[in-house]
Amino acid sequence: MASELEPGAASDLDCQLCGACCRNDVINRAQGVAYWVEIAPGDKILQRSDLVRKLVTYDRQRVPHLRVTHDGTCEALRGTIGRKVTCSIYHQRPSPCRRVMPGDATCLRVRAAHGLG
């Protein structure tokens, strides 16, 4: 489900300076939630065997998810969260990644969770 855009919030936000939505938040990690960005069957990344080998992992039910590093950051993210980031699979990113918009409720929640206010 897409989040609602907060009026005027997106004007000051730049995804390439943030990247907070590309890291599993502290609460999820504390609860042991490692499988965090679920990949839908029609998502483009699943059509690329090279990306599947490098960036996809499966939960116990064999549902594909983006692979994350030891600190919960997406393996496809390059750079430093809160400073400068890029997505190495931007054009093949899965649908949950495509739904987050600068300034929407999800964006603001994960920014706050990572201390980016």
CORUR-V730335 format. One line per field, one symbol per residue. ss: DSSP state (h for helix, s for strand, l for the rest). burial: I if it has 16 or more other C-alpha atoms within 10 Angstrom, else O. A space follows every 10 residues. Layout:
ss: ???
burial: ???
This chain:
ss: llllslllhh hhllhhhllh hhsllhhhhh lllllllsll lllhhhhlhh hhhhhsssll lllssslsll llssllssss lllssssllh hhllhhhhhl lllshhhhhh hhhllll
burial: OOOOIOOOOI OOOOIOOIII IIIIIOOOIO OOOIIIIIIO OOOIIIOOOO IIOOIIIOOO OOOIIIIIOO OIIIIIIOOO IIOOIIIOOO OIIIIOOOOI IIIIIIIIII IOIIOOO
